[in-house]
Amino acid sequence: MNEAETRAELIDPALKAAGWGEVEGSGVQRERHCEISPGRLLGGGRRAEAEIADYILVHNNQRLAVIEAKRRDLESAEGVARA
């Protein structure tokens, strides 16, 4: 199962079943809305590219959690550093 299938078949249904995006005040930001930092400082007024998460869980406009999706056949620790 690739990452897109993992999202569609496992993560999205689990988030919906848990009420994310269904309960008032809750929401799920996906990829293009998921900038989690402006990018680390490189010096000389420069920054690295912004980090983008697969999902960010939001409640009352407060970001609470980051979810990093990976292929199902990878170890769960594979996404920890990225998340």
Gaussian input, Z-matrix of N, CA and C with variables (Angstrom, degrees):
# hf/3-21g

backbone

0 1
 N
 C     1     B1
 C     2     B2     1     A1
 N     3     B3     2     A2     1     D1
 C     4     B4     3     A3     2     D2
 C     5     B5     4     A4     3     D3
 N     6     B6     5     A5     4     D4
 C     7     B7     6     A6     5     D5
 C     8     B8     7     A7     6     D6
 N     9     B9     8     A8     7     D7
 C    10    B10     9     A9     8     D8
 C    11    B11    10    A10     9     D9
 N    12    B12    11    A11    10    D10
 C    13    B13    12    A12    11    D11
 C    14    B14    13    A13    12    D12
 N    15    B15    14    A14    13    D13
 C    16    B16    15    A15    14    D14
 C    17    B17    16    A16    15    D15
 N    18    B18    17    A17    16    D16
 C    19    B19    18    A18    17    D17
 C    20    B20    19    A19    18    D18
 N    21    B21    20    A20    19    D19
 C    22    B22    21    A21    20    D20
 C    23    B23    22    A22    21    D21
 N    24    B24    23    A23    22    D22
 C    25    B25    24    A24    23    D23
 C    26    B26    25    A25    24    D24
 N    27    B27    26    A26    25    D25
 C    28    B28    27    A27    26    D26
 C    29    B29    28    A28    27    D27
 N    30    B30    29    A29    28    D28
 C    31    B31    30    A30    29    D29
 C    32    B32    31    A31    30    D30
 N    33    B33    32    A32    31    D31
 C    34    B34    33    A33    32    D32
 C    35    B35    34    A34    33    D33
 N    36    B36    35    A35    34    D34
 C    37    B37    36    A36    35    D35
 C    38    B38    37    A37    36    D36
 N    39    B39    38    A38    37    D37
 C    40    B40    39    A39    38    D38
 C    41    B41    40    A40    39    D39
 N    42    B42    41    A41    40    D40
 C    43    B43    42    A42    41    D41
 C    44    B44    43    A43    42    D42
 N    45    B45    44    A44    43    D43
 C    46    B46    45    A45    44    D44
 C    47    B47    46    A46    45    D45
 N    48    B48    47    A47    46    D46
 C    49    B49    48    A48    47    D47
 C    50    B50    49    A49    48    D48
 N    51    B51    50    A50    49    D49
 C    52    B52    51    A51    50    D50
 C    53    B53    52    A52    51    D51
 N    54    B54    53    A53    52    D52
 C    55    B55    54    A54    53    D53
 C    56    B56    55    A55    54    D54
 N    57    B57    56    A56    55    D55
 C    58    B58    57    A57    56    D56
 C    59    B59    58    A58    57    D57
 N    60    B60    59    A59    58    D58
 C    61    B61    60    A60    59    D59
 C    62    B62    61    A61    60    D60
 N    63    B63    62    A62    61    D61
 C    64    B64    63    A63    62    D62
 C    65    B65    64    A64    63    D63
 N    66    B66    65    A65    64    D64
 C    67    B67    66    A66    65    D65
 C    68    B68    67    A67    66    D66
 N    69    B69    68    A68    67    D67
 C    70    B70    69    A69    68    D68
 C    71    B71    70    A70    69    D69
 N    72    B72    71    A71    70    D70
 C    73    B73    72    A72    71    D71
 C    74    B74    73    A73    72    D72
 N    75    B75    74    A74    73    D73
 C    76    B76    75    A75    74    D74
 C    77    B77    76    A76    75    D75
 N    78    B78    77    A77    76    D76
 C    79    B79    78    A78    77    D77
 C    80    B80    79    A79    78    D78
 N    81    B81    80    A80    79    D79
 C    82    B82    81    A81    80    D80
 C    83    B83    82    A82    81    D81
 N    84    B84    83    A83    82    D82
 C    85    B85    84    A84    83    D83
 C    86    B86    85    A85    84    D84
 N    87    B87    86    A86    85    D85
 C    88    B88    87    A87    86    D86
 C    89    B89    88    A88    87    D87
 N    90    B90    89    A89    88    D88
 C    91    B91    90    A90    89    D89
 C    92    B92    91    A91    90    D90
 N    93    B93    92    A92    91    D91
 C    94    B94    93    A93    92    D92
 C    95    B95    94    A94    93    D93
 N    96    B96    95    A95    94    D94
 C    97    B97    96    A96    95    D95
 C    98    B98    97    A97    96    D96
 N    99    B99    98    A98    97    D97
 C   100   B100    99    A99    98    D98
 C   101   B101   100   A100    99    D99
 N   102   B102   101   A101   100   D100
 C   103   B103   102   A102   101   D101
 C   104   B104   103   A103   102   D102
 N   105   B105   104   A104   103   D103
 C   106   B106   105   A105   104   D104
 C   107   B107   106   A106   105   D105
 N   108   B108   107   A107   106   D106
 C   109   B109   108   A108   107   D107
 C   110   B110   109   A109   108   D108
 N   111   B111   110   A110   109   D109
 C   112   B112   111   A111   110   D110
 C   113   B113   112   A112   111   D111
 N   114   B114   113   A113   112   D112
 C   115   B115   114   A114   113   D113
 C   116   B116   115   A115   114   D114
 N   117   B117   116   A116   115   D115
 C   118   B118   117   A117   116   D116
 C   119   B119   118   A118   117   D117
 N   120   B120   119   A119   118   D118
 C   121   B121   120   A120   119   D119
 C   122   B122   121   A121   120   D120
 N   123   B123   122   A122   121   D121
 C   124   B124   123   A123   122   D122
 C   125   B125   124   A124   123   D123
 N   126   B126   125   A125   124   D124
 C   127   B127   126   A126   125   D125
 C   128   B128   127   A127   126   D126
 N   129   B129   128   A128   127   D127
 C   130   B130   129   A129   128   D128
 C   131   B131   130   A130   129   D129
 N   132   B132   131   A131   130   D130
 C   133   B133   132   A132   131   D131
 C   134   B134   133   A133   132   D132
 N   135   B135   134   A134   133   D133
 C   136   B136   135   A135   134   D134
 C   137   B137   136   A136   135   D135
 N   138   B138   137   A137   136   D136
 C   139   B139   138   A138   137   D137
 C   140   B140   139   A139   138   D138
 N   141   B141   140   A140   139   D139
 C   142   B142   141   A141   140   D140
 C   143   B143   142   A142   141   D141
 N   144   B144   143   A143   142   D142
 C   145   B145   144   A144   143   D143
 C   146   B146   145   A145   144   D144
 N   147   B147   146   A146   145   D145
 C   148   B148   147   A147   146   D146
 C   149   B149   148   A148   147   D147
 N   150   B150   149   A149   148   D148
 C   151   B151   150   A150   149   D149
 C   152   B152   151   A151   150   D150
 N   153   B153   152   A152   151   D151
 C   154   B154   153   A153   152   D152
 C   155   B155   154   A154   153   D153
 N   156   B156   155   A155   154   D154
 C   157   B157   156   A156   155   D155
 C   158   B158   157   A157   156   D156
 N   159   B159   158   A158   157   D157
 C   160   B160   159   A159   158   D158
 C   161   B161   160   A160   159   D159
 N   162   B162   161   A161   160   D160
 C   163   B163   162   A162   161   D161
 C   164   B164   163   A163   162   D162
 N   165   B165   164   A164   163   D163
 C   166   B166   165   A165   164   D164
 C   167   B167   166   A166   165   D165
 N   168   B168   167   A167   166   D166
 C   169   B169   168   A168   167   D167
 C   170   B170   169   A169   168   D168
 N   171   B171   170   A170   169   D169
 C   172   B172   171   A171   170   D170
 C   173   B173   172   A172   171   D171
 N   174   B174   173   A173   172   D172
 C   175   B175   174   A174   173   D173
 C   176   B176   175   A175   174   D174
 N   177   B177   176   A176   175   D175
 C   178   B178   177   A177   176   D176
 C   179   B179   178   A178   177   D177
 N   180   B180   179   A179   178   D178
 C   181   B181   180   A180   179   D179
 C   182   B182   181   A181   180   D180
 N   183   B183   182   A182   181   D181
 C   184   B184   183   A183   182   D182
 C   185   B185   184   A184   183   D183
 N   186   B186   185   A185   184   D184
 C   187   B187   186   A186   185   D185
 C   188   B188   187   A187   186   D186
 N   189   B189   188   A188   187   D187
 C   190   B190   189   A189   188   D188
 C   191   B191   190   A190   189   D189
 N   192   B192   191   A191   190   D190
 C   193   B193   192   A192   191   D191
 C   194   B194   193   A193   192   D192
 N   195   B195   194   A194   193   D193
 C   196   B196   195   A195   194   D194
 C   197   B197   196   A196   195   D195
 N   198   B198   197   A197   196   D196
 C   199   B199   198   A198   197   D197
 C   200   B200   199   A199   198   D198
 N   201   B201   200   A200   199   D199
 C   202   B202   201   A201   200   D200
 C   203   B203   202   A202   201   D201
 N   204   B204   203   A203   202   D202
 C   205   B205   204   A204   203   D203
 C   206   B206   205   A205   204   D204
 N   207   B207   206   A206   205   D205
 C   208   B208   207   A207   206   D206
 C   209   B209   208   A208   207   D207
 N   210   B210   209   A209   208   D208
 C   211   B211   210   A210   209   D209
 C   212   B212   211   A211   210   D210
 N   213   B213   212   A212   211   D211
 C   214   B214   213   A213   212   D212
 C   215   B215   214   A214   213   D213
 N   216   B216   215   A215   214   D214
 C   217   B217   216   A216   215   D215
 C   218   B218   217   A217   216   D216
 N   219   B219   218   A218   217   D217
 C   220   B220   219   A219   218   D218
 C   221   B221   220   A220   219   D219
 N   222   B222   221   A221   220   D220
 C   223   B223   222   A222   221   D221
 C   224   B224   223   A223   222   D222
 N   225   B225   224   A224   223   D223
 C   226   B226   225   A225   224   D224
 C   227   B227   226   A226   225   D225
 N   228   B228   227   A227   226   D226
 C   229   B229   228   A228   227   D227
 C   230   B230   229   A229   228   D228
 N   231   B231   230   A230   229   D229
 C   232   B232   231   A231   230   D230
 C   233   B233   232   A232   231   D231
 N   234   B234   233   A233   232   D232
 C   235   B235   234   A234   233   D233
 C   236   B236   235   A235   234   D234
 N   237   B237   236   A236   235   D235
 C   238   B238   237   A237   236   D236
 C   239   B239   238   A238   237   D237
 N   240   B240   239   A239   238   D238
 C   241   B241   240   A240   239   D239
 C   242   B242   241   A241   240   D240
 N   243   B243   242   A242   241   D241
 C   244   B244   243   A243   242   D242
 C   245   B245   244   A244   243   D243
 N   246   B246   245   A245   244   D244
 C   247   B247   246   A246   245   D245
 C   248   B248   247   A247   246   D246

   B1=1.4546
   B2=1.5302
   B3=1.3465
   B4=1.4591
   B5=1.5329
   B6=1.3209
   B7=1.4681
   B8=1.5264
   B9=1.3216
   B10=1.4669
   B11=1.5320
   B12=1.3318
   B13=1.4660
   B14=1.5291
   B15=1.3345
   B16=1.4611
   B17=1.5182
   B18=1.3236
   B19=1.4736
   B20=1.5277
   B21=1.3300
   B22=1.4661
   B23=1.5239
   B24=1.3320
   B25=1.4639
   B26=1.5266
   B27=1.3306
   B28=1.4655
   B29=1.5330
   B30=1.3255
   B31=1.4651
   B32=1.5218
   B33=1.3341
   B34=1.4730
   B35=1.5216
   B36=1.3442
   B37=1.4709
   B38=1.5354
   B39=1.3226
   B40=1.4716
   B41=1.5287
   B42=1.3262
   B43=1.4646
   B44=1.5271
   B45=1.3248
   B46=1.4583
   B47=1.5311
   B48=1.3195
   B49=1.4648
   B50=1.5237
   B51=1.3396
   B52=1.4609
   B53=1.5259
   B54=1.3406
   B55=1.4573
   B56=1.5130
   B57=1.3383
   B58=1.4634
   B59=1.5230
   B60=1.3157
   B61=1.4563
   B62=1.5107
   B63=1.3183
   B64=1.4668
   B65=1.5285
   B66=1.3292
   B67=1.4620
   B68=1.5264
   B69=1.3062
   B70=1.4616
   B71=1.5247
   B72=1.3076
   B73=1.4565
   B74=1.5109
   B75=1.3408
   B76=1.4637
   B77=1.5188
   B78=1.3103
   B79=1.4483
   B80=1.5080
   B81=1.3192
   B82=1.4604
   B83=1.5156
   B84=1.3283
   B85=1.4525
   B86=1.5177
   B87=1.3177
   B88=1.4659
   B89=1.5167
   B90=1.2954
   B91=1.4583
   B92=1.5137
   B93=1.3080
   B94=1.4576
   B95=1.5270
   B96=1.3147
   B97=1.4614
   B98=1.5233
   B99=1.3176
   B100=1.4627
   B101=1.5182
   B102=1.2945
   B103=1.4528
   B104=1.5244
   B105=1.3336
   B106=1.4601
   B107=1.5198
   B108=1.3163
   B109=1.4601
   B110=1.5237
   B111=1.3241
   B112=1.4687
   B113=1.5265
   B114=1.3045
   B115=1.4577
   B116=1.5174
   B117=1.3089
   B118=1.4674
   B119=1.5235
   B120=1.3305
   B121=1.4618
   B122=1.5187
   B123=1.3231
   B124=1.4560
   B125=1.5221
   B126=1.3119
   B127=1.4646
   B128=1.5095
   B129=1.3030
   B130=1.4640
   B131=1.5203
   B132=1.3498
   B133=1.4562
   B134=1.5194
   B135=1.3219
   B136=1.4608
   B137=1.5230
   B138=1.3223
   B139=1.4594
   B140=1.5274
   B141=1.3156
   B142=1.4654
   B143=1.5256
   B144=1.3221
   B145=1.4653
   B146=1.5192
   B147=1.3147
   B148=1.4605
   B149=1.5181
   B150=1.3288
   B151=1.4577
   B152=1.5247
   B153=1.3209
   B154=1.4630
   B155=1.5246
   B156=1.3286
   B157=1.4620
   B158=1.5238
   B159=1.3289
   B160=1.4610
   B161=1.5256
   B162=1.3243
   B163=1.4637
   B164=1.5236
   B165=1.3274
   B166=1.4590
   B167=1.5215
   B168=1.3284
   B169=1.4624
   B170=1.5199
   B171=1.3396
   B172=1.4589
   B173=1.5232
   B174=1.3254
   B175=1.4671
   B176=1.5119
   B177=1.3334
   B178=1.4683
   B179=1.5262
   B180=1.3199
   B181=1.4686
   B182=1.5181
   B183=1.3171
   B184=1.4611
   B185=1.5250
   B186=1.3084
   B187=1.4640
   B188=1.5280
   B189=1.3261
   B190=1.4579
   B191=1.5223
   B192=1.3192
   B193=1.4614
   B194=1.5248
   B195=1.3247
   B196=1.4539
   B197=1.5224
   B198=1.3278
   B199=1.4634
   B200=1.5166
   B201=1.3174
   B202=1.4537
   B203=1.5221
   B204=1.3197
   B205=1.4646
   B206=1.5230
   B207=1.3165
   B208=1.4598
   B209=1.5262
   B210=1.3212
   B211=1.4670
   B212=1.5212
   B213=1.2961
   B214=1.4641
   B215=1.5291
   B216=1.3178
   B217=1.4623
   B218=1.5321
   B219=1.3295
   B220=1.4568
   B221=1.5255
   B222=1.3250
   B223=1.4598
   B224=1.5281
   B225=1.3184
   B226=1.4642
   B227=1.5231
   B228=1.3202
   B229=1.4637
   B230=1.5312
   B231=1.3420
   B232=1.4608
   B233=1.5240
   B234=1.3088
   B235=1.4550
   B236=1.5076
   B237=1.3222
   B238=1.4643
   B239=1.5167
   B240=1.3097
   B241=1.4552
   B242=1.5217
   B243=1.2999
   B244=1.4723
   B245=1.5240
   B246=1.3302
   B247=1.4725
   B248=1.5071
   A1=107.56
   A2=117.32
   A3=119.91
   A4=110.77
   A5=116.33
   A6=120.28
   A7=112.47
   A8=118.44
   A9=120.92
   A10=111.07
   A11=116.67
   A12=120.34
   A13=110.77
   A14=116.59
   A15=120.50
   A16=110.44
   A17=116.30
   A18=120.36
   A19=110.73
   A20=116.10
   A21=121.03
   A22=112.81
   A23=116.79
   A24=120.15
   A25=114.12
   A26=117.50
   A27=119.57
   A28=113.88
   A29=116.71
   A30=119.81
   A31=112.17
   A32=118.18
   A33=120.37
   A34=112.55
   A35=119.09
   A36=118.80
   A37=112.94
   A38=117.30
   A39=120.20
   A40=111.13
   A41=116.94
   A42=120.17
   A43=110.70
   A44=116.25
   A45=120.20
   A46=110.69
   A47=117.49
   A48=121.36
   A49=111.60
   A50=116.70
   A51=121.41
   A52=111.91
   A53=117.03
   A54=121.03
   A55=115.78
   A56=117.75
   A57=119.62
   A58=110.00
   A59=115.48
   A60=121.30
   A61=112.81
   A62=117.32
   A63=122.63
   A64=110.40
   A65=116.23
   A66=122.05
   A67=108.85
   A68=117.31
   A69=121.60
   A70=110.66
   A71=116.12
   A72=122.15
   A73=114.22
   A74=117.23
   A75=119.77
   A76=109.99
   A77=114.82
   A78=118.75
   A79=111.36
   A80=115.46
   A81=122.71
   A82=107.14
   A83=115.97
   A84=120.30
   A85=106.85
   A86=116.30
   A87=120.51
   A88=109.71
   A89=115.82
   A90=127.98
   A91=116.23
   A92=119.31
   A93=119.59
   A94=113.04
   A95=117.59
   A96=121.27
   A97=111.46
   A98=117.07
   A99=120.64
   A100=113.87
   A101=119.24
   A102=119.72
   A103=107.48
   A104=116.95
   A105=119.98
   A106=113.15
   A107=117.41
   A108=120.54
   A109=107.32
   A110=116.90
   A111=118.57
   A112=112.73
   A113=118.40
   A114=122.32
   A115=110.27
   A116=116.13
   A117=118.63
   A118=110.53
   A119=115.50
   A120=121.38
   A121=110.02
   A122=115.75
   A123=121.37
   A124=111.75
   A125=116.90
   A126=121.88
   A127=110.43
   A128=115.13
   A129=119.72
   A130=113.07
   A131=116.18
   A132=120.37
   A133=114.09
   A134=117.86
   A135=121.61
   A136=110.50
   A137=115.23
   A138=122.28
   A139=109.05
   A140=114.65
   A141=120.49
   A142=107.62
   A143=116.74
   A144=119.65
   A145=110.41
   A146=115.46
   A147=120.98
   A148=110.69
   A149=116.32
   A150=121.67
   A151=108.72
   A152=116.30
   A153=122.16
   A154=108.39
   A155=115.52
   A156=120.98
   A157=109.59
   A158=116.51
   A159=120.12
   A160=110.51
   A161=116.67
   A162=122.30
   A163=108.85
   A164=116.08
   A165=122.15
   A166=106.39
   A167=116.24
   A168=121.33
   A169=108.29
   A170=115.25
   A171=121.90
   A172=109.27
   A173=115.57
   A174=120.45
   A175=107.89
   A176=116.13
   A177=122.41
   A178=111.52
   A179=115.99
   A180=124.49
   A181=114.14
   A182=118.23
   A183=122.95
   A184=108.92
   A185=117.52
   A186=121.22
   A187=108.75
   A188=116.00
   A189=120.92
   A190=114.70
   A191=117.79
   A192=119.55
   A193=110.92
   A194=114.61
   A195=122.58
   A196=107.67
   A197=116.61
   A198=121.33
   A199=107.60
   A200=115.84
   A201=122.21
   A202=107.92
   A203=117.03
   A204=122.19
   A205=110.28
   A206=115.67
   A207=122.25
   A208=108.99
   A209=115.59
   A210=119.40
   A211=109.04
   A212=116.08
   A213=120.45
   A214=112.72
   A215=118.08
   A216=119.70
   A217=113.59
   A218=118.58
   A219=121.47
   A220=109.90
   A221=115.92
   A222=120.81
   A223=109.34
   A224=117.22
   A225=120.78
   A226=112.24
   A227=118.04
   A228=121.44
   A229=112.43
   A230=118.57
   A231=121.71
   A232=112.62
   A233=119.05
   A234=121.48
   A235=114.46
   A236=118.28
   A237=120.95
   A238=112.44
   A239=118.56
   A240=120.93
   A241=110.98
   A242=117.05
   A243=121.47
   A244=110.59
   A245=116.80
   A246=120.81
   A247=109.93
   D1=123.01
   D2=179.79
   D3=-81.85
   D4=178.84
   D5=-176.03
   D6=-62.33
   D7=-42.74
   D8=179.98
   D9=-62.48
   D10=-41.03
   D11=178.02
   D12=-67.27
   D13=-38.56
   D14=177.75
   D15=-59.93
   D16=-43.45
   D17=178.39
   D18=-62.76
   D19=-52.26
   D20=-174.42
   D21=-66.02
   D22=-39.32
   D23=-173.10
   D24=-94.25
   D25=-24.43
   D26=-175.28
   D27=-118.80
   D28=-54.90
   D29=-172.39
   D30=-72.44
   D31=-52.68
   D32=-178.28
   D33=-56.97
   D34=-48.02
   D35=178.48
   D36=-63.45
   D37=-36.69
   D38=179.63
   D39=-66.31
   D40=-40.37
   D41=178.20
   D42=-65.15
   D43=-43.14
   D44=178.96
   D45=-63.82
   D46=-44.11
   D47=179.66
   D48=-62.76
   D49=-30.39
   D50=179.20
   D51=-82.39
   D52=-5.14
   D53=176.47
   D54=95.60
   D55=0.36
   D56=179.65
   D57=-67.54
   D58=124.41
   D59=-177.35
   D60=84.36
   D61=-9.00
   D62=179.67
   D63=-103.87
   D64=-37.82
   D65=-178.47
   D66=-82.51
   D67=137.49
   D68=-179.12
   D69=-54.42
   D70=133.36
   D71=179.32
   D72=89.19
   D73=-10.37
   D74=-179.23
   D75=-101.73
   D76=155.06
   D77=177.97
   D78=-160.92
   D79=163.29
   D80=177.11
   D81=-125.43
   D82=119.30
   D83=174.28
   D84=-93.93
   D85=136.71
   D86=-178.89
   D87=-118.94
   D88=143.16
   D89=176.31
   D90=26.50
   D91=-84.42
   D92=-169.45
   D93=-64.92
   D94=-17.30
   D95=178.26
   D96=-101.65
   D97=9.18
   D98=-168.54
   D99=-108.85
   D100=39.61
   D101=175.19
   D102=-68.40
   D103=118.74
   D104=-174.93
   D105=-101.38
   D106=-11.16
   D107=173.99
   D108=-157.90
   D109=155.53
   D110=179.00
   D111=-76.31
   D112=1.98
   D113=-178.18
   D114=102.66
   D115=141.74
   D116=-176.66
   D117=-68.80
   D118=152.33
   D119=179.65
   D120=-72.03
   D121=131.79
   D122=179.03
   D123=-104.11
   D124=-16.30
   D125=-176.19
   D126=101.57
   D127=160.28
   D128=179.95
   D129=62.78
   D130=29.42
   D131=179.62
   D132=73.88
   D133=13.54
   D134=-178.44
   D135=-107.20
   D136=153.25
   D137=175.91
   D138=-129.40
   D139=153.94
   D140=171.77
   D141=-72.89
   D142=170.98
   D143=176.91
   D144=-63.45
   D145=150.06
   D146=179.54
   D147=-64.31
   D148=145.91
   D149=174.70
   D150=-80.77
   D151=137.36
   D152=-179.68
   D153=-119.57
   D154=127.04
   D155=178.18
   D156=-93.31
   D157=159.98
   D158=175.17
   D159=-73.36
   D160=-41.54
   D161=178.40
   D162=-143.80
   D163=145.33
   D164=167.67
   D165=-129.02
   D166=129.15
   D167=177.79
   D168=-91.36
   D169=130.20
   D170=-174.39
   D171=-125.03
   D172=139.13
   D173=173.82
   D174=-136.02
   D175=125.50
   D176=-177.11
   D177=48.38
   D178=49.34
   D179=178.35
   D180=62.87
   D181=15.74
   D182=177.34
   D183=-109.56
   D184=122.47
   D185=177.61
   D186=-73.25
   D187=124.43
   D188=-175.13
   D189=-109.79
   D190=-34.20
   D191=-173.54
   D192=-152.87
   D193=153.38
   D194=176.16
   D195=-115.44
   D196=136.10
   D197=175.27
   D198=-120.22
   D199=126.88
   D200=177.21
   D201=-108.94
   D202=116.64
   D203=-179.46
   D204=-85.04
   D205=139.36
   D206=175.97
   D207=-138.49
   D208=162.05
   D209=174.41
   D210=-54.78
   D211=147.99
   D212=-176.67
   D213=-64.78
   D214=-28.00
   D215=-176.68
   D216=-82.17
   D217=0.46
   D218=176.91
   D219=-89.41
   D220=153.59
   D221=175.49
   D222=-64.76
   D223=147.68
   D224=-178.46
   D225=-60.94
   D226=-28.13
   D227=-179.35
   D228=-70.36
   D229=-14.45
   D230=-179.05
   D231=-58.00
   D232=-33.20
   D233=-176.85
   D234=-93.47
   D235=-4.39
   D236=-174.33
   D237=-62.79
   D238=-48.61
   D239=-178.07
   D240=-62.80
   D241=-40.66
   D242=179.97
   D243=-66.64
   D244=-44.78
   D245=-179.79
   D246=-67.29

